[in-house]
Every structure is written in structure tokens, then in C-alpha cells.
Amino acid sequence: MGTPPSDIPDFAFPASGSLSEEPIHIPPTPSYRLRPEPLWRYVILFVLTIVTTTQAGGLHYASFIVGFSDRIPDFRAASLLLHGLWYSVSILAILGCHELGHYYACRYYKVDASRPYFLPMPLLLTGTLGAFIRIRAPIPGKRALFDIGIAGPIAGFIVAIPVLLVGMHMSNVVQVPADFRGDVYELGEPLLFKAAEWLTFGAIPQGYSVNMHPMAFAAWFGMLATALNLFPIGQLDGGHISYAVLGRRSTVLTLVMVLCLVGLTFVSMSWLVWTVLTVVMLVTFGPRHPRTFDEEIPIDRARMWLALAAVVMFVLCFTPAPIQPSALVGRH
């Protein structure tokens, strides 16, 4: 495993945010000299994810061109894939920046972490299952835990906003034929999505709907991923943040939010998979967040404001029914 390198300094923080008080010394993070992971793993997964998201993006672009008509689009495969990059580049930028936020926060605190792994998924609405990094060493204290946890959602959210605004500008409003039966699902619209829609098009008349450009769909999926990660449960990003703020009391919040997820499955079955995965995670790792040695020490006021900002991001990106079958509301 190896021993802690001598170039990692102790972190020192005031006990309650006051510079006049005696600082709290956080010991350096142990260094685990694991066998370096081959670069080709990251490259292959990233290339495969480009392929699958570009394929999904091409289908979204074809649907965008067709609008709400039943006509069959006339596209060459190469042209369709080229236009699929609107979605592919956008979603990879959002997901990639989210994980790089975690990664560089880990680098700042000298916590051993992998580069981002991207997860390809062919023939799916999104073309990917997202991305993740592996944190392979203990995190040195609540402040580091908080910063690493919140850095990803902030980075992804910052990228998602311009993608949403540009994507909405490239979308259009079209009349929906009364006998249209082309779509088999509807997308729930988060508050931020609704706001961008209103800023771009104003009030949409009855019988009309937004025909969503692939970039707008990438922003929708990016917001959904942000909301999922910000659930204050276990070792999700939101779980790290809530533990840093609440300490051991965050376990109660975790259990309450799991019950909320179970309740959401009765609103929309699209929550079922996420709820099952969350329950499996809690059964495997337990509902309690791993302890830090400075658990009883409150975080500073600046991080409390950032925690509030995380709640706002969650509210703006959350929708109670992400994907619903058959009914037609907006562009799908």
C-alpha cells in the first residue's frame, strides 16, 4: 500500500470559522500506491460513449426535423450521425465537467481518485448511463468531503445552463396534429427547463408544443443527472453534502429520502430503477455515512451558503415524473 508521502501538508481550519480561534489540524491523507490503471480503459469507454451518444443524438435530430408529423425522414446515415453530435458533445460536456469537478477537488485535497469513467449504453434514450470516478482513499475531514461532493454538481450545472439556453433557442414551437400518435412517452420538465422555455417562447398557445432540439434534450438529461446525484442519500453527492452539514443526523435524512423515493415510484414508474439501486446501495454499505474524525465540528458559513445553493440546484433540476408513457406533453 505504501506510506503517506512527505509532501502532503496538514490542513488547518479555525474551530468555528473564526481566525482568532485555535485551528483544527487535519492529518494528511494516506497515499495508496495502487497499480496504475491503464489509460486505454478510459479511452475505450469514452470512445464507445461518443459512439452510443452520437447514435442516440442522431435519432433525436431525426425526430426534431420531423416534428410532430408522421412523415419518414430522408437522411443519409453519415448526415444523421453528424447531427447527432449536437447531443453527444453537449451531454458529454455536462457529464464530463461534473466528474472533473469531483476529480480536481480530489486532486486539491490530495485524495487518490481515478479519472472519469464514461458508461456507454446503445439503443437507449440517452446513449449513456452517465460517468463516475473511483475515490480510492479516505477523505481528510468534513470540509474536504463537502468540497469534493459539491464540486461535481456545480461544475455540471454551470455547463448545463448555456447548453439549455442554446438548445432552447435552436428548438421551435409547432402545432401538434389532433390525431398525432407518434410519441410513446413524455418528459417531465424541471423548473429550470420551464423557465428557459418561457424566456425563449413565452406563453405557448393551446394545441402547440415545443419541438425540442437535441441540445435541449442533452440539457434535460444533464439536469436529471444533477438532481439524482443531489439526493441527500448515503454516499451520493447529496449524501456527502448533508453529512458535512448535519453529521450523524444525516442518517435520518437518508432514510426519509429513501421513503420519498419509494413514494415517487407511485407517481412515475421511471423512479423504480433508481429507487432499487439506492436501496441496494444502502443495504450493501449501510445507511450511515462513513465517519470523519471531525464529525462534531460545524462547517463554515461560506459552505453553509453553498449547501443552500445545492438545495436550490436540486429544486431547479428535479421533476416528479421524469419519463411517463403515452401522454403527450411538450417535446419528447
N, C-alpha and C positions, 0 to 999 in steps of 0.2 A: 504493500500500500504506500509506503513512503512516509516521510515526516514533514511537518509544516515547514515551508521554505522561510528563510530568514528575512526575505524582503517584504513580507506581509505585515503591515503595522497593526497595532491595536487600534480599534475605533473608540473614540471618546466622545460622550454626549453628556450635556447637563442633565441632572436628575429629573427636572420638570420643565425644561425649556429655558431656564434662566442661566445666563452665562456666569453669574456670580456664585452659583452653587457648585459643589464638588462634582466633577464629571464621573460618569459611569464608564468604566473601561470594558469594552467588548473584546474578548480574546480573538486572535486571528483564526480564520477558517482553516481546518486541516486540509492538506493537499493530498488528494487521492490520485496517485500516478497510475491511472488505468492505461491499458493498451490503447493507443490512439485508434480511433475509429477511421476506417478507410474513407477517403474523400469520395470515392466512387459511389458509395451508398447514397450520399446526399445528392450527388449529381444525377444518378439514375432515377431516384424518386422524384426529383424536381423536373427532369425532362418528361417523365411519364405523366406528371401532373399537368405540365404545359399541354401535352397531347390531349389528355382527357378533358381539361377545362376548355381548350380550344374547340374540341368536338362539341361539347355542351353549348359553348358560345355560338357556334355556327347554327345550331338548331334554334337558339333564342333569336338570332338575327333573322333567320328564315321566318320565324313566327312574327317578328316585328314587321318585316316587309309585307307579309300577308295581311297583318292587322286582324280584324275580326271577320274577314271574309272566308269562304270555303274554297277559294281557288288554290291550286297546287303551285308552289313557287318554282320558277325555272332558274336553277342555279347550277353552275359547274361546281364540282366538289372543291377544287382549289380556291375558287372565289368564296365559297361558303366558309371554308376554314380560315381564310384570310380575315374575313369579317368577324369570325369567332374570336379573334384576338382582342376585340373591344372588351369582351367579357373576361377572357383569360388574363390579360395583363392587369386589368383592374382588380380582379379578385385576388390574384397572386400578390399584388402590391399591398392590399389591405391585410391579408393573412400573413404575408412575409414581414411587414412592418410590425405587426402585433408580436410575432415571435422574436424579431430582432430587438424589440423593446425589452422583453424579458432577458434576452441573451446579453445585451450590452449592460443592463443593470447587474446581471450576474458578474460580468467582467469587472464592473466598477467595484463591486464588493469582493472580488477575487474568489467567487464561488465557481467551482468546476461545473460547467454545463456544456452540452453538445450544441452544435449548430442546428438550425431548424430542419426538421424532417417534414416534408410535404407528403400528403397521403392522396394518391390518385384513386379515382373511382369512376370507371367508364359507365356509360349508359345510365347516368343518374342526372337528376335535375341540375345539380351543382357541378358535377365533374370532379369533385374532390370531397374528402371528409375533413379537410382542414389541414392544420400543421401543428407541430409541437416541438418543444425542446426537452431534453433529459437533464434534470438537475441532479448531479452525481455527488454532491457534498452537502453537509449541513449548512444552513443559512445563519450567519452571525447576528442574531438578535432580531427584535421586532421591527426596528426601523429598516433594516435591510430586507426583511421579509415583506414589509409593506411596499417598499420601493420596487422590489422585483415583481411583486404581484400586480401593482397598478401600472407599471411601465408599459406592459403589453396592450391592455385596453386603451390607454391614452394614445399610444402610437397608432394603433389600428383605427381608432375613432377619428383622429386627425386626418388620416388619409381617406377615410370613407366619406367625409363631408364634401370635399371637392369632387370626388367620384360621383356622389349622389347629385350634386348640383349640375355638373356637366351632363351626366346621364339623363337627368330630367329635362334639361334643355334640348337634348337630342331626341327625346320622346315626342309624341304628339297626341292630340285628342281626336278620337274618331267616333263616329256614330256606330253603335252596336246594333246589328240587324235583329229584329224581333225574334227571328227563327234561328239565331246563331246557336249552334251546339258544338262548336269546335273544341272548347276547353273542358277538361275533366277535373280541374282543381282551381282554387282561388288562393291568393297570397294575402295574409293579414298585413295591414300597413301600420308600422310603428309610428309614433307621434312625429318623429323627425322626418320620416318619409312623407307623411301627410302635410307637414309644414312646407317641405320643398315642393310638393305637388301644388299647394295653394299659391306659393310665391311665384311659381312658373306659369300656371294656367288660370289661377283664380278659381271662382266657383264653376264647377263642371256641370253643364245642363243635364237634366234627366234624359236618359237614353244614350248618353255619350260616356266614354271611358278613356282613361289614359292607356295608350298603346306604348308599352314600356320598352325602351332601348336596352340592349344587353348591358350597357354600363350601369343603368339604373338598377337592373336586376343584380349586378355584382354588388352594388351598394346595399341593396336589400339583404343579400346573403351575408355581407360583412357585418351589418348591424345585428342580424340574428346571431352570428357567431360571438359578437361582443356581448350581447345580452346573456347568452348561455354561459360564457366564461365569468360573468359578473354575478351569477347566482352565489349568494354567500353560504356556500356549502362545502364542507370538508376541505380538500386541497385544490379546489378550483381557484381561479384568480380572486374571485369574490370571497372565498373562504380564507385566503391569506390575508386579505384586507380586513375582514371582520375580526379575525383572530388578533391582528395587530391592534385593532381599536378596542375590542371587548375582552381579550384574554380568554380565559376558560369559559366565560359566559357565552362565547360564540357557539359552543356546542348546542345550547338551547335554540339559537337562531338556525343552526344547521338542521336540526330535527323539525322545526316549524316549516322551514322552506321545503324540506322533502315532502311534508304533508301537503304543502301548497302545490308542488309538482304533481302529486297524486291527484289532487283536485283538478288541476289543469287538464289531465287526461280525459276528464268528463266534458271539458269544454271543447277540446280538439284532440283527436287520436294521434295527431302528429307529435304530441308530447310523450307518447308511450315509450319510444326507444330511448329518449334522453332520460326519462324517469327510471327506466330499468337499469341503464348504465350507471346512473347516480346511486341507486340503491346497491348495486353490485360493488361500486367503489367504497361505499360506507361499510358494507359487510366485510369487504376484504381488508380495508385499512382502519376501520373503526370510525365512529362519528367524531371523536375528539381530534383536534388538530395537533400535530406533533409539538411538543413544548419547546419554548425558548427559555434560556436561563433568566432573561429579564422580563418575564411574563407579567409581573405586577407593576412594571413601570409604565406610566402612560406615554403615548406618543405625543409629539409636539403639536402646537396649534396649526402650523402650516400643513402637516399631514392630515390633521382632522378636517381641514378645508378640502384637501384632495379626496378624502374619503367621501365627503358630501358630494364632490364632483363626480365620483364613481357612481353614487346613487342616482344622480341626475342622468348620467350616461345610460345607466340601466333602464331608467324610466323612458328615456327618449328612444331607445333601441328595442324595447320589449313590445311584443304583441301577444295577446292571449290565445290567438288561433293562427299560428304561422302558416299552415297549409291545410286547407279544407277541400274536400272533394266536391265536384259537380257544380256548386253555385257559382255564379259569375259576379265578381265584384272587382272592378279595376282590371288592369292588365295582368295576365298570368303567364 
